[in-house]
Amino acid sequence: MVRWGIIGLGGIADTEIAPAITASPRGELRGVVSRDQGRAEAFAGRHGAARALTSFGELLADPGVDAVYVATPNALHAEQVVAAAAAGKHVMCDKPLALSVADARRAVAACEEAAVGLGITYRVLRSWGFTSHSIANKRPSVSNAPVILSTLSRPP
């Protein structure tokens, strides 16, 4: 069982992430964080989260949370990933991980140092046609990539 916390309660967290966590037999939504307590409480009520918070630090201090999903504005991602790793939490971060290569490296290093998992969500509809065309035509932005891993799924 993975006990999740979500920081940033926008559309994707509301329509995709929280429902996926609660639908999984291996997931539990333990806490959600918003700057607005009312919004956190409403989100928690819709998705059955145990706690509605306004403090990311409070969520990170909760020993009942194993992993966090970071869905805040892009400029906050790297710092929040570093903080989550320092608290010993696994991290799934909405794209982009960071706004600079240096910050992305710092976030990855923090997760490696803390021995926690780090994942980045990136959703591109109908991307395989673009990717396969780019590889076939040796487009540098894609054809020089050492690995391309794509998982496409759709709920039943």
N, C-alpha and C positions, 0 to 999 in steps of 0.2 A: 504494500500500500504506500503510495506517495501522497504525502499531505502537503497541499499547495497553498501558497499565498499569491495574490495578484496585486500588483501596484500599477495604477493607471486603469481606470474603469471606462474606457471609451468603447466605441462600437464593436471592434474586433473582440475585445475581452468579453463583452456582453453577449454577442451573437455566436462566437466561435469557440473561444478558449474556455470560459466557465462551463458552457454546456458540455464540451468534450470531457473536461475533468469530472464533472458530476455523472456523466453517462458511463464512465469507465469503472469497471469493477475494481480497478487498481488505483483509483484516484479519489481524493477527498479534498474539498475546498475548505481550508481551515480559516483563512482570513483574507480580507480585501482592504486596500488602502486607497483613499481619495483625499484630496485637500478639503473636501466638503463632507462633513459627518452625515448629513442627510442623504447625500448621494451614495456614500458607502453603505449606509443602512438599507437603502432601497435595493442596491445591487446584491447585498448579502441576502436579503429577503427573497429576491427572485431566484437566487442560485443556491440557497441553503448553506451559505458560509457561516461558520461558527462565530466569527468576529468581524466587526466593521470598524475600521481604524482610520485615523488621519495621520498617523506617524509610521513611516517606513521603518524607522529604527525599532519601534515597538514590535512590528511584524518580524523583523530579523531577530529580535531577542526571544521570540516565542519558540521554546523547545519542541512544540507540537507542529512546527512547520519544517518540512524537509527541503522544499524547493520553492522558488519564486518565479513568476512570470512577470517580466518587465514590459509594460505597455504604456510608458510615459512618453512625453515629447522626446524626440531624437537626441537633443542636446544633453539630456539627463542619463541616457543609457549607460555609458561607460562608467560613470561614478557609481551608479546604482549596482551595476554588475560587480564592481570591485568591492563595494560594501557588503553585498550578499555573499560573495566568496569569503570575505574576512569573517563573516558570521557563520561560515560552514554550511551555507545553503547552496544546493544545486540551482542552476539558473537557465531559464529559457527566456531569451530576449527577442523582442520584436526587432525587425530590421530597421535601421542599420545598428550594428553593435556600437559604433562610435562615429564621430564626425571627422576623425583624423586617424591615420595609420598608427601614430604613436599612442593614441588613446586605445585603439583596438588592441594593440600589442600589450598594453598595460592591463587591460581587462582579461585577456587570454592568460597572461602570466599570473595574475591574481588567482584565477580559477585553477591553473596548474599547481601553483604553490599550495593552495588550500585543498587540493585533491578533490575538487567538486566538478561535476559535469557542467558543460556550457553548450547550449544549443541556440541557434538563431533561426527564427521563423522567417521564411521568405516565400511568398506565394505569388506565382506568376501564372495566370491562366493562359493556356494554349502556347506555352513556351517551348515545348519540345520541337515544334516545327521550326522555330527560329534557331534553336540550339543545333539541331541536326543540319540545317541549311548552312549555318555558320561554320560548323566543323567540316562539312563537305567542301566548302569553298575556302577553307583555311583562313578564315577571318581571325586576325590576331587576338581579338578580345576574348574569343572562346577557344580557338583551336590550340592555343598554347597552355591552356589550363591543365594542370597535372591530373586532376580528377573532376569529373562532373557526376554528381550524384543527384538524382531527381526521384522524388517519391510523390506520386499523385494519388490522392484518395478522395473519395466522395462518400458521405454518409449513406447508409442503405436506404 
